[in-house]
């Protein structure tokens, strides 16, 4: 039985087609176990294939998955925070990449809390935590996107809402901790909190394990080559170029707003400045969930969401010099957070 089946499948593979009577499927109806059984809308169809066709389909699936793993990097199924994060996810898998990111971030905050040299702080509080968070974020997004298909945009929107919650709460908490424990204690607490990446990594199913035909191990050379194939993705280069000026508007706002509001004529305290910065979390939480839902309903809406996000970002920056009090500054910060939430939605 095996030899004739093998000969038939080899012939179908060489010819690129199979016998029509073998490929024809029998359609059966199944009740969805909900609603009225007399209602036809509560039934769905299922195709029943012959054993030979199932074997052939399985062979095709395995070979196509192997080919896809070589052509498209895993990070293309989600958001990417950098080439280095992509290389680590491809070569090490999502779990180990998250662990490395958590360790680097914790080491950076811990060492930085004991340093007084500004140039050392650039490395310990800037470069190390930046790389660490980038690795963990990339690995988390890649793993999340691989778990969902139809509901992927809303799943990503809900997951990244945690970032918006951090934007809302952490400026206030950091200001309160700094007043009581100083910046040394604040950085040590930050380092301890980022160690939560390690238990979170345990929930990530290991990928690229030996013997897994669906996720074969990718060499470092193939990974680097795949990173330079981004131009093959429709609109990828245009999107990357568009994000360059966007970055100035998005990240200069929370960076320079505290200095602006603590100077004349506002003369706010550091806690009040932190409260204004945290207001962006309200808009960001709403924007991430709402616009991710829109992106799920209409996949072609992402380019319009990106355009609207850029307009809101520009507006939030332009109205800051026109603000005459805390209320208008809070509104400007919330609009900026909404623009950030839209930007996340447009990258799905």
C-alpha positions as CSV (number, residue, x, y, z in Angstrom):
1,X,0.0,0.0,0.0
2,X,2.8,2.5,0.9
3,X,4.7,2.0,-2.3
4,X,1.8,2.7,-4.7
5,X,0.8,5.7,-2.6
6,X,4.4,7.0,-2.7
7,X,4.6,6.5,-6.5
8,X,1.3,8.4,-6.9
9,X,2.4,11.3,-4.7
10,X,5.8,11.6,-6.4
11,X,4.0,11.7,-9.8
12,X,1.6,14.5,-8.5
13,X,4.7,16.4,-7.2
14,X,6.4,16.2,-10.5
15,X,3.4,17.1,-12.6
16,X,2.1,19.7,-10.2
17,X,-1.5,18.3,-10.3
18,X,-3.3,15.3,-9.1
19,X,-6.3,13.1,-10.2
20,X,-9.5,15.1,-10.0
21,X,-11.5,12.3,-8.4
22,X,-8.9,12.1,-5.6
23,X,-8.9,15.8,-5.0
24,X,-12.7,16.2,-4.8
25,X,-13.9,16.6,-1.2
26,X,-17.1,15.5,0.4
27,X,-19.0,18.3,2.1
28,X,-20.6,17.5,5.4
29,X,-22.5,19.8,7.8
30,X,-21.9,20.1,11.5
31,X,-23.9,21.9,14.1
32,X,-22.0,24.5,16.1
33,X,-23.7,23.3,19.3
34,X,-25.4,26.6,19.9
35,X,-28.8,28.1,18.9
36,X,-31.7,26.3,17.3
37,X,-30.8,23.1,15.5
38,X,-33.6,23.7,13.0
39,X,-31.9,27.0,11.9
40,X,-29.5,26.4,9.0
41,X,-27.4,29.4,10.0
42,X,-26.3,27.4,13.1
43,X,-24.5,24.8,10.9
44,X,-21.1,25.0,9.2
45,X,-19.7,23.0,6.4
46,X,-16.6,20.8,6.6
47,X,-14.6,19.2,3.7
48,X,-13.8,15.5,4.1
49,X,-10.7,14.5,2.1
50,X,-9.4,11.0,1.3
51,X,-6.5,9.7,3.2
52,X,-4.2,9.9,0.2
53,X,-5.0,13.6,-0.3
54,X,-4.5,14.3,3.4
55,X,-1.0,12.8,3.2
56,X,-0.2,14.8,0.1
57,X,-1.5,18.0,1.8
58,X,0.6,17.4,4.8
59,X,3.7,17.0,2.7
60,X,3.0,20.3,0.9
61,X,2.3,22.1,4.2
62,X,5.6,20.9,5.7
63,X,7.7,21.9,2.7
64,X,6.0,25.3,2.3
65,X,6.5,26.0,6.0
66,X,10.2,25.2,5.7
67,X,10.5,27.4,2.6
68,X,8.7,30.3,4.3
69,X,11.0,30.1,7.3
70,X,14.0,30.6,5.0
71,X,12.4,33.5,3.0
72,X,10.5,35.4,5.7
73,X,12.0,36.1,9.1
74,X,9.8,35.4,12.1
75,X,9.8,39.0,13.1
76,X,7.8,39.9,10.0
77,X,4.7,38.5,11.7
78,X,4.8,41.3,14.2
79,X,6.3,44.5,15.3
80,X,10.1,44.9,15.3
81,X,12.1,47.3,17.5
82,X,15.4,47.0,15.7
83,X,17.7,44.9,13.6
84,X,19.5,43.6,16.7
85,X,16.2,42.4,18.2
86,X,15.3,40.6,14.9
87,X,18.7,38.8,14.8
88,X,18.2,37.6,18.4
89,X,14.7,36.4,17.8
90,X,15.7,34.6,14.7
91,X,18.8,32.9,16.1
92,X,17.8,32.4,19.8
93,X,14.0,32.3,19.8
94,X,11.5,34.4,21.7
95,X,12.0,33.0,25.2
96,X,15.8,33.4,25.4
97,X,15.6,36.8,23.7
98,X,13.2,38.0,26.4
99,X,15.5,36.6,29.1
100,X,18.5,38.4,27.7
101,X,16.5,41.7,27.4
102,X,15.4,41.5,31.0
103,X,18.9,40.8,32.3
104,X,20.4,43.7,30.2
105,X,17.8,46.2,31.4
106,X,18.2,45.2,35.0
107,X,22.0,45.4,34.8
108,X,21.8,48.8,33.2
109,X,19.5,50.3,35.9
110,X,21.4,48.6,38.8
111,X,24.9,49.8,37.6
112,X,23.6,53.2,36.7
113,X,22.2,53.8,40.2
114,X,25.7,53.7,41.5
115,X,27.4,55.9,38.9
116,X,28.0,59.7,38.9
117,X,29.8,60.1,35.5
118,X,27.4,61.4,32.9
119,X,29.1,59.5,30.1
120,X,28.8,56.2,32.0
121,X,25.1,57.0,32.6
122,X,24.6,57.4,28.9
123,X,25.6,53.8,28.6
124,X,24.0,52.3,31.7
125,X,20.7,54.2,31.7
126,X,20.4,54.7,28.0
127,X,22.0,52.1,25.8
128,X,21.7,49.0,28.0
129,X,18.0,49.5,29.0
130,X,17.2,50.5,25.4
131,X,18.6,47.4,24.0
132,X,17.1,45.2,26.7
133,X,13.6,46.6,26.3
134,X,13.9,46.4,22.5
135,X,14.8,42.7,22.7
136,X,12.0,41.9,25.1
137,X,9.4,43.9,23.2
138,X,10.4,42.4,19.8
139,X,10.2,38.9,21.2
140,X,6.9,39.4,22.9
141,X,5.3,40.9,19.8
142,X,6.6,38.2,17.6
143,X,5.3,35.5,19.9
144,X,1.9,37.2,20.4
145,X,1.4,37.6,16.6
146,X,2.1,33.9,16.1
147,X,-0.7,33.0,18.4
148,X,-3.5,34.9,16.6
149,X,-4.7,35.2,13.1
150,X,-8.2,36.7,12.7
151,X,-8.1,38.5,16.1
152,X,-4.5,39.6,15.8
153,X,-5.0,43.4,15.7
154,X,-7.2,43.5,18.8
155,X,-5.0,41.1,20.6
156,X,-1.9,43.2,20.0
157,X,-3.9,46.3,20.9
158,X,-4.9,44.9,24.3
159,X,-1.4,43.6,25.0
160,X,0.4,46.9,24.3
161,X,-2.2,48.7,26.4
162,X,0.2,47.8,29.3
163,X,2.6,50.3,27.8
164,X,-0.1,53.0,28.0
165,X,-0.8,52.0,31.6
166,X,2.8,52.5,32.4
167,X,2.8,55.9,30.7
168,X,-0.2,56.8,32.9
169,X,1.1,55.6,36.2
170,X,4.9,55.4,36.2
171,X,5.8,59.2,35.9
172,X,3.8,59.8,39.1
173,X,5.3,56.8,40.9
174,X,8.8,57.7,39.8
175,X,8.4,61.2,41.0
176,X,7.1,60.1,44.4
177,X,9.8,57.4,44.8
178,X,12.5,59.9,43.8
179,X,11.3,62.4,46.4
180,X,11.5,59.8,49.2
181,X,14.4,57.6,48.2
182,X,16.3,59.7,45.7
183,X,17.2,58.7,42.2
184,X,19.5,55.9,43.3
185,X,16.7,54.1,45.0
186,X,14.4,54.8,42.0
187,X,16.8,53.3,39.5
188,X,17.3,50.2,41.8
189,X,13.5,49.8,41.9
190,X,13.3,50.1,38.1
191,X,16.0,47.4,37.8
192,X,14.1,45.1,40.2
193,X,10.8,45.6,38.3
194,X,12.4,44.8,34.9
195,X,13.5,41.4,36.3
196,X,9.8,40.5,35.8
197,X,10.8,39.9,32.2
198,X,12.3,36.6,33.4
199,X,9.2,34.9,34.8
200,X,7.2,36.3,31.9
201,X,9.7,34.6,29.5
202,X,8.7,31.2,31.1
203,X,5.2,31.6,29.5
204,X,6.7,31.9,26.1
205,X,6.7,28.6,24.2
206,X,10.3,27.8,23.1
207,X,10.8,28.1,19.3
208,X,13.5,27.0,17.0
209,X,13.9,23.8,19.1
210,X,15.8,20.9,17.6
211,X,13.7,18.7,15.5
212,X,10.8,21.1,15.1
213,X,10.0,21.0,11.4
214,X,7.6,23.9,11.6
215,X,10.1,26.3,13.1
216,X,13.5,25.1,11.8
217,X,16.6,26.7,13.3
218,X,17.8,29.7,11.2
219,X,21.5,30.4,11.0
220,X,22.9,33.8,11.8
221,X,24.0,34.3,8.2
222,X,20.5,33.6,6.9
223,X,19.0,35.9,9.5
224,X,21.2,38.8,8.5
225,X,20.4,38.2,4.8
226,X,16.7,38.1,5.6
227,X,16.9,41.5,7.4
228,X,18.1,43.1,4.2
229,X,15.1,41.6,2.3
230,X,12.7,44.1,3.9
231,X,12.4,45.9,0.5
232,X,10.5,42.9,-0.7
233,X,7.6,43.7,1.6
234,X,5.1,46.1,-0.1
235,X,5.4,49.5,1.4
236,X,8.0,48.5,4.0
237,X,10.6,51.0,3.0
238,X,8.1,53.9,2.7
239,X,6.9,53.0,6.2
240,X,10.4,53.0,7.6
241,X,11.2,56.4,6.0
242,X,7.9,57.9,7.3
243,X,8.8,56.8,10.9
244,X,12.0,58.9,10.9
245,X,10.4,62.3,11.2
246,X,7.6,60.8,13.3
247,X,10.1,59.9,15.9
248,X,11.1,63.6,16.5
249,X,7.5,64.5,17.2
250,X,6.6,61.5,19.3
251,X,9.6,61.3,21.6
252,X,10.6,65.0,21.9
253,X,7.2,65.7,23.5
254,X,7.7,63.7,26.8
255,X,11.4,64.5,26.8
256,X,11.2,68.3,26.8
257,X,7.8,68.9,28.2
258,X,8.9,68.6,31.9
259,X,11.6,71.2,31.5
260,X,9.1,73.5,29.7
261,X,6.4,73.4,32.4
262,X,8.9,73.7,35.3
263,X,10.3,76.9,33.9
264,X,8.6,80.3,33.7
265,X,5.8,81.2,33.4
266,X,4.3,77.9,34.7
267,X,6.9,77.2,37.4
268,X,5.4,73.8,38.2
269,X,6.9,71.3,40.6
270,X,8.4,68.0,39.3
271,X,5.3,66.1,40.6
272,X,3.0,68.4,38.7
273,X,5.1,68.0,35.5
274,X,5.0,64.2,36.0
275,X,1.2,64.3,36.2
276,X,1.0,66.2,32.9
277,X,3.3,63.7,31.2
278,X,1.3,60.8,32.5
279,X,-1.9,62.3,31.0
280,X,-0.7,60.9,27.7
281,X,-1.5,57.4,29.0
282,X,-5.3,58.1,28.8
283,X,-5.1,58.9,25.1
284,X,-2.7,56.1,24.5
285,X,-4.9,53.4,26.1
286,X,-7.9,54.5,24.2
287,X,-6.0,54.9,20.9
288,X,-4.4,51.5,21.1
289,X,-7.5,49.5,21.6
290,X,-9.9,51.6,19.5
291,X,-7.7,51.9,16.4
292,X,-6.5,48.3,16.6
293,X,-10.2,47.3,16.5
294,X,-10.6,49.5,13.4
295,X,-7.5,47.9,11.8
296,X,-9.0,44.5,12.5
297,X,-12.3,45.4,10.8
298,X,-10.7,47.1,7.8
299,X,-7.1,46.1,7.0
300,X,-6.8,48.9,4.4
301,X,-7.5,51.5,7.1
302,X,-3.9,51.4,8.6
303,X,-2.5,53.9,6.1
304,X,-5.2,56.4,7.1
305,X,-4.6,55.7,10.8
306,X,-0.9,56.4,10.2
307,X,-1.7,59.7,8.5
308,X,-4.1,60.8,11.2
309,X,-1.6,59.8,13.8
310,X,1.0,62.1,12.3
311,X,-1.5,65.0,12.1
312,X,-2.4,64.5,15.8
313,X,1.2,64.3,16.8
314,X,2.0,67.6,15.0
315,X,-1.1,69.3,16.6
316,X,-0.1,68.1,20.1
317,X,3.3,69.7,19.7
318,X,2.1,72.9,18.1
319,X,-0.4,73.7,20.7
320,X,2.0,73.4,23.7
321,X,3.3,77.1,23.3
322,X,-0.3,78.2,23.1
323,X,-1.3,76.5,26.4
324,X,-2.0,79.0,29.2
325,X,-2.6,76.6,32.1
326,X,-2.4,73.0,33.4
327,X,-5.8,72.1,31.9
328,X,-4.7,72.8,28.3
329,X,-1.3,71.1,28.9
330,X,-3.2,67.9,30.1
331,X,-5.3,68.0,26.9
332,X,-2.2,68.4,24.7
333,X,-0.5,65.5,26.5
334,X,-3.6,63.3,26.1
335,X,-3.7,64.1,22.3
336,X,-0.1,63.2,22.0
337,X,-0.8,59.8,23.8
338,X,-3.7,59.2,21.4
339,X,-1.3,59.8,18.4
340,X,1.1,57.2,19.9
341,X,-1.7,54.7,20.2
342,X,-2.7,55.3,16.6
343,X,0.9,54.8,15.5
344,X,1.0,51.4,17.2
345,X,-2.3,50.4,15.5
346,X,-1.0,51.5,12.0
347,X,2.0,49.1,12.3
348,X,-0.3,46.0,12.4
